[in-house]
């Protein structure tokens, strides 16, 4: 069972890249950021 857990953990590490997650958050947060800048200039 422990070996199965290690194998799953290894697979998840290769599939999940924290840099990708940060990029995803930045990308989907961009409209809010732009809107805040536009509102600030008004």
Secondary structure, DSSP 8 states (H G I E B T S, - for coil): -HHHHHHHHHHHHHH--HHHHHHHHHHHHHHHHHHHHHHHH-
